[in-house]
Amino acid sequence: MGSDQALFRNSLLALYLIGPPTAVALRFLQAPYGKHNRPGWGPTMSAPLAWFLMESPTLWLTLLLFPFGDHSSEPKPILLISPFLLHYLHRTCLYPIRLLRQRNSAAGFPVAVALMAFGFNVLNSYLQTRSVSHYKSYEGDGWFWWRFSVGAVVFATGMGVNIWSDGVLVGLKRAGGGYKLPTGGWFELVSCPNYLGEVVEWLGWAVMCWSWAGLGFFLYTCANLVPRARANHTWYLNKFGEDYPTTRKAIIPFLY
């Protein structure tokens, strides 16, 4: 028990410590996949397989660890872990299937990047699962249902935006002919509504869980996705020039 407590605390500390350097590093150097794909990062693998493998710990590790929590049989932890699993069921299984239908689905995804993402997902899945099922008790919490209701609405809204935006982008790639200008819906407000949706999702998760682990995940999501959204926005501006809407922001409507 004591060894797991130490592992949990050290892992939680690590989650908070890796956020700032991640944000700084991504301000100057973008992970080489998607629009920023470039040689020099070692061996590659197909993008669908990379997404499946690197996201998979969020399913198998979560399901493996959850039953060992002291509160795993209680309704509230089971209810809480459900949206986490729902998001990653889509990201691990359904999103790669979407990618398989692209004309360039076998385009190289750096193995090094996939391994780093795999490591983060192992860390984060352990933290979120152990926090919800073991280290955080929701019994006797008079505010639980208020926070869960608000957080669930925020989470569902973000997930809807994320999935819809991914669908638009995958559809454009499936059509072939190189990158095209995405339009309609949230793309009229921001360049990366897929990232906006994911940030909103994990804000909702943090509200639902009301834990240091949930907050840490939300902050790391911002550290990871906000700089990439900025880089994507710059990429769009450089590629489409005057044809790109000047009112469109990177990730936060009307602000950034």
Disulfide bonds with the S-S distance in Angstrom:
none
